[in-house]
Amino acid sequence: MASTTIKIDTELKDRLNTLKLHPRESYNDVIERLVAMAVDEEPLSQETIRDLERSLEDLKAGRVYTLDEVMAELKEE
């Protein structure tokens, strides 16, 4: 496996350290995990995007229920 050296700020190195799953995990493994989380192999469908947009419109219009309201409604059924 080929490798390379990169320069990173000490602060970023400290942040990478906090993301290690165990103390001996390599920075390569941490960065690989972060990249895998950042890349979406399955993009959202147009239908899902429309549903999300409708949900945001509901939120902005105040068409929302609290958890207590939902629980009370479910108990009535």
N, C-alpha and C positions, 0 to 999 in steps of 0.2 A: 504494500500500500504506500503510495506516495504521500508526502506530507509537506507542509509549508509553514512558515512562521508569519504571524500577523501581529501588528501592534494594536493594543487596546488600552484604554484608560484604566487606571487602577480602580476607579469607581465601578466601571463596567465589569471588571474581573471580580470584584466583590459581589456584584449582583449575580454573576454567573455562579459564584460559589454558593449563594443562597438557593439556587435552583437545582443543585445537585441532589439526586435521590439518595446517595450515600457518599461519604467523604472521599472515597477513592474513585468515584466516577470521573471520567475524563471530560475535559471541556469539549472535545469533539462529540462525545455522546450527548452532552447537554445541548449543544448547538444543533445537532442533528434532530433531537427531539423538538426543539423550538421551531425549526424549519418545517418539520412534518406537521406541526400544529398550525402553522401559518398558511400552508398551502392547502386549499380546498380542492380535493380531487373530484368532488361531486357538487358542481355549482347548483344554486337554487333554480328551480323551474320558474317559468313565468307565472304560473298559477300561485306558487308559494310567495313570490314577490308581490303579486296583487293582494293576496291575503294579508301579508305583513303591512302593506300600505293601508288597507282598510282598517286593520287593527290600530295603526297609528292615528288614523282619522278619528276612530272611536275614542282613543285616549285624549286627543286634543279637544274633542267635543264633550268630554266628561261622561261618556257612556261607559262607565266602569262600575264594578262592584267590589266591595271590600271582601276579604276572606270571611269575616263575620257574617256579612250579608248572604254570601253563598252558602255558608254552613247552616244558617237559619232557614234558608229556602229548602235545603236538602232535608232537614229535619221535618219539615212540614209535609213532605211527600210520603 
